[in-house]
């Protein structure tokens, strides 16, 4: 979708994710993040889940891709939206 209609901002909500998704980290780091950066993505607002293990996976992903985007984590989607709207 981002390749067809480029956006510089993305809100990724994982509020309802339960458990770890470690098996996707390598793909997200090596394929997804570079492709999204190439397509124009610059700002990533991440709404973290309530699940401890899912949150750990999000934190690991951010450590792996924080050189690709400006990333912020949030507990609520409204806060994530507000941050994205403030970015130029």
PAMIPA-400409 format. One record per atom (N, C-alpha, C, O, CB): atom name; x, y, z. Coordinates in nm, 3 decimals, padded with zeros to 5 digits. Glycine has a CB too. Example, Ala and Ser with C-alpha at 12.3 -4.5 7.8 and 13.67 -1.06 7.14 Angstrom:
BEGIN
+-------+---------+---------+---------+
! atomo !       u !       v !       w !
+-------+---------+---------+---------+
!     N !  01.319 ! -00.569 !  00.780 !
!    CA !  01.230 ! -00.450 !  00.780 !
!     C !  01.320 ! -00.330 !  00.780 !
!     O !  01.424 ! -00.332 !  00.846 !
!    CB !  01.131 ! -00.447 !  00.905 !
!     N !  01.285 ! -00.225 !  00.708 !
!    CA !  01.367 ! -00.106 !  00.714 !
!     C !  01.290 !  00.003 !  00.787 !
!     O !  01.341 !  00.114 !  00.804 !
!    CB !  01.408 ! -00.060 !  00.572 !
+-------+---------+---------+---------+
***
This chain:
BEGIN
+-------+---------+---------+---------+
! atomo !       u !       v !       w !
+-------+---------+---------+---------+
!     N !  00.081 ! -00.118 !  00.000 !
!    CA !  00.000 !  00.000 !  00.000 !
!     C !  00.087 !  00.126 !  00.000 !
!     O !  00.058 !  00.221 ! -00.073 !
!    CB ! -00.093 ! -00.001 !  00.119 !
!     N !  00.192 !  00.126 !  00.081 !
!    CA !  00.278 !  00.245 !  00.089 !
!     C !  00.355 !  00.263 ! -00.042 !
!     O !  00.387 !  00.376 ! -00.080 !
!    CB !  00.376 !  00.233 !  00.208 !
!     N !  00.386 !  00.154 ! -00.110 !
!    CA !  00.455 !  00.168 ! -00.237 !
!     C !  00.362 !  00.224 ! -00.344 !
!     O !  00.407 !  00.298 ! -00.432 !
!    CB !  00.510 !  00.033 ! -00.282 !
!     N !  00.233 !  00.192 ! -00.338 !
!    CA !  00.137 !  00.243 ! -00.436 !
!     C !  00.100 !  00.388 ! -00.410 !
!     O !  00.083 !  00.466 ! -00.504 !
!    CB !  00.012 !  00.158 ! -00.435 !
!     N !  00.088 !  00.425 ! -00.284 !
!    CA !  00.053 !  00.562 ! -00.247 !
!     C !  00.143 !  00.599 ! -00.128 !
!     O !  00.105 !  00.575 ! -00.013 !
!    CB ! -00.100 !  00.576 ! -00.211 !
!     N !  00.258 !  00.656 ! -00.154 !
!    CA !  00.357 !  00.680 ! -00.049 !
!     C !  00.306 !  00.771 !  00.063 !
!     O !  00.239 !  00.871 !  00.040 !
!    CB !  00.480 !  00.741 ! -00.110 !
!     N !  00.341 !  00.732 !  00.183 !
!    CA !  00.315 !  00.810 !  00.303 !
!     C !  00.444 !  00.819 !  00.382 !
!     O !  00.525 !  00.726 !  00.379 !
!    CB !  00.201 !  00.747 !  00.389 !
!     N !  00.464 !  00.929 !  00.451 !
!    CA !  00.585 !  00.943 !  00.532 !
!     C !  00.561 !  00.906 !  00.677 !
!     O !  00.655 !  00.899 !  00.755 !
!    CB !  00.636 !  01.085 !  00.523 !
!     N !  00.434 !  00.882 !  00.714 !
!    CA !  00.398 !  00.854 !  00.853 !
!     C !  00.313 !  00.728 !  00.861 !
!     O !  00.228 !  00.702 !  00.776 !
!    CB !  00.324 !  00.974 !  00.916 !
!     N !  00.339 !  00.649 !  00.968 !
!    CA !  00.262 !  00.526 !  00.987 !
!     C !  00.232 !  00.508 !  01.135 !
!     O !  00.321 !  00.521 !  01.219 !
!    CB !  00.338 !  00.403 !  00.931 !
!     N !  00.107 !  00.477 !  01.166 !
!    CA !  00.068 !  00.439 !  01.301 !
!     C !  00.048 !  00.288 !  01.301 !
!     O ! -00.039 !  00.237 !  01.230 !
!    CB ! -00.062 !  00.515 !  01.349 !
!     N !  00.126 !  00.218 !  01.379 !
!    CA !  00.117 !  00.073 !  01.389 !
!     C !  00.067 !  00.039 !  01.529 !
!     O !  00.140 !  00.055 !  01.627 !
!    CB !  00.255 !  00.003 !  01.359 !
!     N ! -00.056 ! -00.006 !  01.538 !
!    CA ! -00.115 ! -00.039 !  01.667 !
!     C ! -00.109 ! -00.189 !  01.691 !
!     O ! -00.163 ! -00.268 !  01.614 !
!    CB ! -00.259 !  00.011 !  01.676 !
!     N ! -00.043 ! -00.225 !  01.800 !
!    CA ! -00.036 ! -00.365 !  01.842 !
!     C ! -00.106 ! -00.384 !  01.976 !
!     O ! -00.071 ! -00.474 !  02.052 !
!    CB !  00.110 ! -00.412 !  01.852 !
!     N ! -00.204 ! -00.300 !  02.004 !
!    CA ! -00.273 ! -00.306 !  02.133 !
!     C ! -00.329 ! -00.442 !  02.166 !
!     O ! -00.330 ! -00.482 !  02.282 !
!    CB ! -00.383 ! -00.206 !  02.135 !
!     N ! -00.376 ! -00.514 !  02.066 !
!    CA ! -00.442 ! -00.642 !  02.091 !
!     C ! -00.354 ! -00.763 !  02.063 !
!     O ! -00.403 ! -00.876 !  02.063 !
!    CB ! -00.565 ! -00.651 !  02.009 !
!     N ! -00.226 ! -00.741 !  02.040 !
!    CA ! -00.135 ! -00.852 !  02.015 !
!     C ! -00.103 ! -00.921 !  02.148 !
!     O ! -00.073 ! -00.856 !  02.248 !
!    CB ! -00.004 ! -00.803 !  01.944 !
!     N ! -00.110 ! -01.053 !  02.145 !
!    CA ! -00.079 ! -01.132 !  02.264 !
!     C !  00.038 ! -01.223 !  02.231 !
!     O !  00.033 ! -01.296 !  02.132 !
!    CB ! -00.203 ! -01.215 !  02.313 !
!     N !  00.140 ! -01.220 !  02.311 !
!    CA !  00.253 ! -01.309 !  02.292 !
!     C !  00.359 ! -01.252 !  02.199 !
!     O !  00.342 ! -01.146 !  02.139 !
!    CB !  00.206 ! -01.440 !  02.239 !
!     N !  00.466 ! -01.325 !  02.190 !
!    CA !  00.582 ! -01.284 !  02.111 !
!     C !  00.561 ! -01.316 !  01.964 !
!     O !  00.490 ! -01.410 !  01.929 !
!    CB !  00.709 ! -01.352 !  02.163 !
!     N !  00.624 ! -01.236 !  01.879 !
!    CA !  00.626 ! -01.263 !  01.735 !
!     C !  00.770 ! -01.250 !  01.685 !
!     O !  00.797 ! -01.195 !  01.579 !
!    CB !  00.531 ! -01.165 !  01.657 !
!     N !  00.862 ! -01.305 !  01.766 !
!    CA !  01.005 ! -01.300 !  01.736 !
!     C !  01.041 ! -01.356 !  01.599 !
!     O !  01.138 ! -01.311 !  01.537 !
!    CB !  01.081 ! -01.376 !  01.841 !
!     N !  00.964 ! -01.453 !  01.551 !
!    CA !  00.997 ! -01.517 !  01.424 !
!     C !  00.992 ! -01.420 !  01.307 !
!     O !  01.043 ! -01.452 !  01.199 !
!    CB !  00.902 ! -01.633 !  01.399 !
!     N !  00.931 ! -01.303 !  01.324 !
!    CA !  00.920 ! -01.206 !  01.215 !
!     C !  01.024 ! -01.094 !  01.225 !
!     O !  01.031 ! -01.010 !  01.136 !
!    CB !  00.781 ! -01.146 !  01.215 !
!     N !  01.104 ! -01.092 !  01.330 !
!    CA !  01.198 ! -00.981 !  01.350 !
!     C !  01.301 ! -00.969 !  01.238 !
!     O !  01.327 ! -00.860 !  01.189 !
!    CB !  01.268 ! -00.998 !  01.482 !
!     N !  01.358 ! -01.080 !  01.199 !
!    CA !  01.460 ! -01.076 !  01.094 !
!     C !  01.401 ! -01.023 !  00.963 !
!     O !  01.463 ! -00.940 !  00.896 !
!    CB !  01.521 ! -01.216 !  01.072 !
!     N !  01.282 ! -01.070 !  00.928 !
!    CA !  01.214 ! -01.022 !  00.807 !
!     C !  01.186 ! -00.873 !  00.817 !
!     O !  01.210 ! -00.798 !  00.723 !
!    CB !  01.084 ! -01.100 !  00.784 !
!     N !  01.133 ! -00.829 !  00.932 !
!    CA !  01.101 ! -00.687 !  00.950 !
!     C !  01.226 ! -00.600 !  00.938 !
!     O !  01.221 ! -00.492 !  00.880 !
!    CB !  01.033 ! -00.666 !  01.086 !
!     N !  01.335 ! -00.647 !  00.993 !
!    CA !  01.460 ! -00.571 !  00.989 !
!     C !  01.521 ! -00.569 !  00.849 !
!     O !  01.564 ! -00.464 !  00.801 !
!    CB !  01.560 ! -00.628 !  01.088 !
!     N !  01.526 ! -00.683 !  00.785 !
!    CA !  01.600 ! -00.695 !  00.659 !
!     C !  01.519 ! -00.667 !  00.533 !
!     O !  01.576 ! -00.633 !  00.429 !
!    CB !  01.656 ! -00.831 !  00.650 !
!     N !  01.387 ! -00.682 !  00.541 !
!    CA !  01.305 ! -00.662 !  00.423 !
!     C !  01.203 ! -00.550 !  00.439 !
!     O !  01.200 ! -00.457 !  00.358 !
!    CB !  01.234 ! -00.790 !  00.389 !
!     N !  01.120 ! -00.558 !  00.543 !
!    CA !  01.013 ! -00.460 !  00.559 !
!     C !  01.066 ! -00.319 !  00.580 !
!     O !  01.027 ! -00.227 !  00.507 !
!    CB !  00.924 ! -00.499 !  00.675 !
!     N !  01.153 ! -00.300 !  00.679 !
!    CA !  01.201 ! -00.165 !  00.711 !
!     C !  01.273 ! -00.099 !  00.593 !
!     O !  01.242 !  00.016 !  00.561 !
!    CB !  01.295 ! -00.170 !  00.831 !
!     N !  01.369 ! -00.165 !  00.527 !
!    CA !  01.433 ! -00.101 !  00.412 !
!     C !  01.336 ! -00.069 !  00.298 !
!     O !  01.349 !  00.034 !  00.233 !
!    CB !  01.544 ! -00.188 !  00.360 !
!     N !  01.238 ! -00.157 !  00.274 !
!    CA !  01.140 ! -00.131 !  00.168 !
!     C !  01.053 ! -00.012 !  00.202 !
!     O !  01.022 !  00.070 !  00.115 !
!    CB !  01.053 ! -00.255 !  00.144 !
!     N !  01.013 ! -00.001 !  00.327 !
!    CA !  00.929 !  00.112 !  00.368 !
!     C !  01.008 !  00.243 !  00.366 !
!     O !  00.955 !  00.348 !  00.330 !
!    CB !  00.871 !  00.087 !  00.509 !
!     N !  01.133 !  00.236 !  00.404 !
!    CA !  01.219 !  00.356 !  00.398 !
!     C !  01.234 !  00.401 !  00.253 !
!     O !  01.224 !  00.520 !  00.223 !
!    CB !  01.359 !  00.328 !  00.462 !
!     N !  01.257 !  00.307 !  00.164 !
!    CA !  01.272 !  00.338 !  00.022 !
!     C !  01.143 !  00.397 ! -00.035 !
!     O !  01.147 !  00.481 ! -00.124 !
!    CB !  01.312 !  00.213 ! -00.056 !
!     N !  01.028 !  00.352 !  00.017 !
!    CA !  00.898 !  00.400 ! -00.029 !
!     C !  00.863 !  00.537 !  00.030 !
!     O !  00.762 !  00.597 ! -00.009 !
!    CB !  00.790 !  00.299 !  00.006 !
!     N !  00.944 !  00.586 !  00.124 !
!    CA !  00.921 !  00.720 !  00.177 !
!     C !  00.880 !  00.730 !  00.322 !
!     O !  00.861 !  00.841 !  00.372 !
!    CB !  00.821 !  00.784 !  00.097 !
!     N !  00.865 !  00.618 !  00.391 !
!    CA !  00.826 !  00.622 !  00.531 !
!     C !  00.938 !  00.684 !  00.615 !
!     O !  01.054 !  00.646 !  00.603 !
!    CB !  00.792 !  00.481 !  00.582 !
!     N !  00.902 !  00.780 !  00.701 !
!    CA !  01.001 !  00.848 !  00.785 !
!     C !  00.967 !  00.843 !  00.934 !
!     O !  01.056 !  00.842 !  01.018 !
!    CB !  01.015 !  00.992 !  00.742 !
!     N !  00.837 !  00.840 !  00.965 !
!    CA !  00.792 !  00.845 !  01.105 !
!     C !  00.704 !  00.724 !  01.136 !
!     O !  00.609 !  00.695 !  01.063 !
!    CB !  00.716 !  00.977 !  01.133 !
!     N !  00.737 !  00.655 !  01.244 !
!    CA !  00.663 !  00.536 !  01.284 !
!     C !  00.618 !  00.552 !  01.428 !
!     O !  00.700 !  00.556 !  01.520 !
!    CB !  00.749 !  00.408 !  01.267 !
!     N !  00.487 !  00.561 !  01.449 !
!    CA !  00.429 !  00.566 !  01.582 !
!     C !  00.381 !  00.426 !  01.616 !
!     O !  00.298 !  00.369 !  01.544 !
!    CB !  00.311 !  00.671 !  01.591 !
!     N !  00.431 !  00.370 !  01.723 !
!    CA !  00.403 !  00.233 !  01.760 !
!     C !  00.321 !  00.230 !  01.889 !
!     O !  00.370 !  00.273 !  01.994 !
!    CB !  00.534 !  00.152 !  01.776 !
!     N !  00.198 !  00.181 !  01.882 !
!    CA !  00.116 !  00.164 !  02.002 !
!     C !  00.146 !  00.025 !  02.057 !
!     O !  00.118 ! -00.076 !  01.992 !
!    CB ! -00.039 !  00.183 !  01.971 !
!     N !  00.203 !  00.022 !  02.176 !
!    CA !  00.250 ! -00.104 !  02.233 !
!     C !  00.135 ! -00.183 !  02.294 !
!     O !  00.038 ! -00.126 !  02.343 !
!    CB !  00.357 ! -00.078 !  02.338 !
!     N !  00.147 ! -00.316 !  02.292 !
!    CA !  00.043 ! -00.402 !  02.347 !
!     C !  00.052 ! -00.410 !  02.499 !
!     O !  00.152 ! -00.371 !  02.559 !
!    CB !  00.053 ! -00.541 !  02.287 !
!     N ! -00.054 ! -00.460 !  02.559 !
!    CA ! -00.054 ! -00.480 !  02.704 !
!     C !  00.027 ! -00.604 !  02.741 !
!     O !  00.074 ! -00.616 !  02.854 !
!    CB ! -00.199 ! -00.493 !  02.756 !
!     N !  00.043 ! -00.696 !  02.648 !
!    CA !  00.117 ! -00.819 !  02.672 !
!     C !  00.266 ! -00.790 !  02.691 !
!     O !  00.329 ! -00.725 !  02.607 !
!    CB !  00.097 ! -00.918 !  02.555 !
!     N !  00.321 ! -00.839 !  02.800 !
!    CA !  00.463 ! -00.817 !  02.829 !
!     C !  00.552 ! -00.874 !  02.719 !
!     O !  00.645 ! -00.808 !  02.674 !
!    CB !  00.499 ! -00.881 !  02.964 !
!     N !  00.523 ! -00.995 !  02.675 !
!    CA !  00.608 ! -01.060 !  02.573 !
!     C !  00.597 ! -00.992 !  02.438 !
!     O !  00.697 ! -00.979 !  02.367 !
!    CB !  00.570 ! -01.206 !  02.559 !
!     N !  00.480 ! -00.948 !  02.402 !
!    CA !  00.465 ! -00.874 !  02.276 !
!     C !  00.537 ! -00.740 !  02.284 !
!     O !  00.597 ! -00.697 !  02.185 !
!    CB !  00.315 ! -00.853 !  02.243 !
!     N !  00.532 ! -00.676 !  02.398 !
!    CA !  00.603 ! -00.549 !  02.416 !
!     C !  00.753 ! -00.568 !  02.404 !
!     O !  00.821 ! -00.485 !  02.344 !
!    CB !  00.570 ! -00.487 !  02.552 !
!     N !  00.806 ! -00.676 !  02.459 !
!    CA !  00.948 ! -00.704 !  02.445 !
!     C !  00.987 ! -00.721 !  02.298 !
!     O !  01.093 ! -00.675 !  02.256 !
!    CB !  00.986 ! -00.830 !  02.523 !
!     N !  00.901 ! -00.786 !  02.221 !
!    CA !  00.927 ! -00.804 !  02.078 !
!     C !  00.927 ! -00.670 !  02.007 !
!     O !  01.012 ! -00.645 !  01.921 !
!    CB !  00.824 ! -00.897 !  02.016 !
!     N !  00.833 ! -00.582 !  02.041 !
!    CA !  00.830 ! -00.448 !  01.982 !
!     C !  00.958 ! -00.373 !  02.014 !
!     O !  01.017 ! -00.310 !  01.926 !
!    CB !  00.707 ! -00.368 !  02.033 !
!     N !  01.002 ! -00.380 !  02.138 !
!    CA !  01.125 ! -00.311 !  02.178 !
!     C !  01.246 ! -00.365 !  02.102 !
!     O !  01.334 ! -00.288 !  02.063 !
!    CB !  01.147 ! -00.324 !  02.329 !
!     N !  01.251 ! -00.495 !  02.082 !
!    CA !  01.360 ! -00.555 !  02.005 !
!     C !  01.357 ! -00.507 !  01.861 !
!     O !  01.460 ! -00.473 !  01.804 !
!    CB !  01.352 ! -00.709 !  02.010 !
!     N !  01.238 ! -00.503 !  01.802 !
!    CA !  01.226 ! -00.454 !  01.665 !
!     C !  01.274 ! -00.310 !  01.655 !
!     O !  01.348 ! -00.275 !  01.563 !
!    CB !  01.080 ! -00.465 !  01.617 !
!     N !  01.233 ! -00.226 !  01.747 !
!    CA !  01.273 ! -00.086 !  01.744 !
!     C !  01.425 ! -00.073 !  01.753 !
!     O !  01.483 !  00.010 !  01.683 !
!    CB !  01.207 ! -00.009 !  01.860 !
!     N !  01.488 ! -00.151 !  01.836 !
!    CA !  01.635 ! -00.148 !  01.844 !
!     C !  01.699 ! -00.186 !  01.711 !
!     O !  01.804 ! -00.134 !  01.676 !
!    CB !  01.684 ! -00.243 !  01.955 !
!     N !  01.635 ! -00.276 !  01.638 !
!    CA !  01.690 ! -00.323 !  01.510 !
!     C !  01.668 ! -00.224 !  01.395 !
!     O !  01.747 ! -00.220 !  01.301 !
!    CB !  01.629 ! -00.456 !  01.475 !
!     N !  01.560 ! -00.144 !  01.402 !
!    CA !  01.527 ! -00.059 !  01.286 !
!     C !  01.526 !  00.089 !  01.318 !
!     O !  01.482 !  00.169 !  01.235 !
!    CB !  01.393 ! -00.099 !  01.232 !
!     N !  01.572 !  00.130 !  01.435 !
!    CA !  01.561 !  00.272 !  01.470 !
!     C !  01.649 !  00.363 !  01.386 !
!     O !  01.634 !  00.485 !  01.392 !
!    CB !  01.597 !  00.290 !  01.614 !
!     N !  01.739 !  00.307 !  01.307 !
!    CA !  01.818 !  00.390 !  01.216 !
!     C !  01.743 !  00.413 !  01.084 !
!     O !  01.786 !  00.496 !  01.003 !
!    CB !  01.954 !  00.325 !  01.189 !
!     N !  01.634 !  00.343 !  01.063 !
!    CA !  01.555 !  00.357 !  00.940 !
!     C !  01.451 !  00.470 !  00.952 !
!     O !  01.423 !  00.538 !  00.853 !
!    CB !  01.485 !  00.226 !  00.907 !
!     N !  01.394 !  00.489 !  01.071 !
!    CA !  01.284 !  00.583 !  01.091 !
!     C !  01.300 !  00.656 !  01.223 !
!     O !  01.382 !  00.618 !  01.307 !
!    CB !  01.148 !  00.510 !  01.087 !
!     N !  01.223 !  00.762 !  01.240 !
!    CA !  01.207 !  00.820 !  01.372 !
!     C !  01.089 !  00.746 !  01.434 !
!     O !  00.978 !  00.750 !  01.382 !
!    CB !  01.182 !  00.978 !  01.367 !
!     N !  01.114 !  00.678 !  01.545 !
!    CA !  01.014 !  00.591 !  01.606 !
!     C !  00.983 !  00.638 !  01.748 !
!     O !  01.073 !  00.672 !  01.824 !
!    CB !  01.062 !  00.444 !  01.607 !
!     N !  00.855 !  00.638 !  01.781 !
!    CA !  00.809 !  00.666 !  01.917 !
!     C !  00.707 !  00.560 !  01.955 !
!     O !  00.632 !  00.512 !  01.870 !
!    CB !  00.747 !  00.810 !  01.927 !
!     N !  00.705 !  00.523 !  02.083 !
!    CA !  00.606 !  00.427 !  02.131 !
!     C !  00.503 !  00.500 !  02.218 !
!     O !  00.533 !  00.599 !  02.283 !
!    CB !  00.673 !  00.313 !  02.210 !
!     N !  00.382 !  00.446 !  02.216 !
!    CA !  00.270 !  00.507 !  02.287 !
!     C !  00.182 !  00.399 !  02.349 !
!     O !  00.180 !  00.284 !  02.303 !
!    CB !  00.187 !  00.596 !  02.193 !
!     N !  00.110 !  00.436 !  02.454 !
!    CA !  00.012 !  00.346 !  02.515 !
!     C ! -00.125 !  00.362 !  02.452 !
!     O ! -00.207 !  00.270 !  02.456 !
!    CB !  00.004 !  00.371 !  02.665 !
!     N ! -00.151 !  00.480 !  02.394 !
!    CA ! -00.282 !  00.507 !  02.336 !
!     C ! -00.269 !  00.556 !  02.192 !
!     O ! -00.177 !  00.630 !  02.158 !
!    CB ! -00.358 !  00.611 !  02.420 !
!     N ! -00.363 !  00.513 !  02.108 !
!    CA ! -00.362 !  00.554 !  01.968 !
!     C ! -00.378 !  00.704 !  01.953 !
!     O ! -00.319 !  00.764 !  01.863 !
!    CB ! -00.472 !  00.482 !  01.891 !
!     N ! -00.457 !  00.766 !  02.038 !
!    CA ! -00.478 !  00.911 !  02.027 !
!     C ! -00.347 !  00.987 !  02.046 !
!     O ! -00.323 !  01.087 !  01.978 !
!    CB ! -00.580 !  00.958 !  02.130 !
!     N ! -00.262 !  00.940 !  02.136 !
!    CA ! -00.132 !  01.005 !  02.156 !
!     C ! -00.041 !  00.982 !  02.035 !
!     O !  00.033 !  01.072 !  01.995 !
!    CB ! -00.064 !  00.951 !  02.284 !
!     N ! -00.047 !  00.863 !  01.979 !
!    CA !  00.033 !  00.832 !  01.860 !
!     C ! -00.009 !  00.919 !  01.742 !
!     O !  00.075 !  00.971 !  01.669 !
!    CB !  00.021 !  00.683 !  01.823 !
!     N ! -00.139 !  00.933 !  01.724 !
!    CA ! -00.191 !  01.018 !  01.616 !
!     C ! -00.147 !  01.163 !  01.634 !
!     O ! -00.107 !  01.228 !  01.537 !
!    CB ! -00.344 !  01.010 !  01.610 !
!     N ! -00.155 !  01.212 !  01.755 !
!    CA ! -00.116 !  01.350 !  01.782 !
!     C !  00.031 !  01.372 !  01.750 !
!     O !  00.067 !  01.475 !  01.692 !
!    CB ! -00.144 !  01.387 !  01.930 !
!     N !  00.116 !  01.278 !  01.786 !
!    CA !  00.259 !  01.292 !  01.756 !
!     C !  00.282 !  01.293 !  01.604 !
!     O !  00.357 !  01.377 !  01.553 !
!    CB !  00.340 !  01.176 !  01.821 !
!     N !  00.218 !  01.201 !  01.534 !
!    CA !  00.235 !  01.197 !  01.388 !
!     C !  00.189 !  01.326 !  01.321 !
!     O !  00.253 !  01.374 !  01.228 !
!    CB !  00.157 !  01.079 !  01.330 !
!     N !  00.080 !  01.382 !  01.368 !
!    CA !  00.028 !  01.505 !  01.310 !
!     C !  00.123 !  01.623 !  01.331 !
!     O !  00.120 !  01.718 !  01.253 !
!    CB ! -00.106 !  01.537 !  01.370 !
!     N !  00.206 !  01.616 !  01.434 !
!    CA !  00.302 !  01.724 !  01.461 !
!     C !  00.429 !  01.714 !  01.374 !
!     O !  00.506 !  01.810 !  01.366 !
!    CB !  00.341 !  01.723 !  01.608 !
!     N !  00.450 !  01.601 !  01.311 !
!    CA !  00.571 !  01.582 !  01.230 !
!     C !  00.553 !  01.647 !  01.094 !
!     O !  00.446 !  01.638 !  01.033 !
!    CB !  00.604 !  01.432 !  01.214 !
!     N !  00.658 !  01.712 !  01.046 !
!    CA !  00.652 !  01.779 !  00.917 !
!     C !  00.668 !  01.683 !  00.803 !
!     O !  00.665 !  01.724 !  00.687 !
!    CB !  00.757 !  01.886 !  00.908 !
+-------+---------+---------+---------+
***
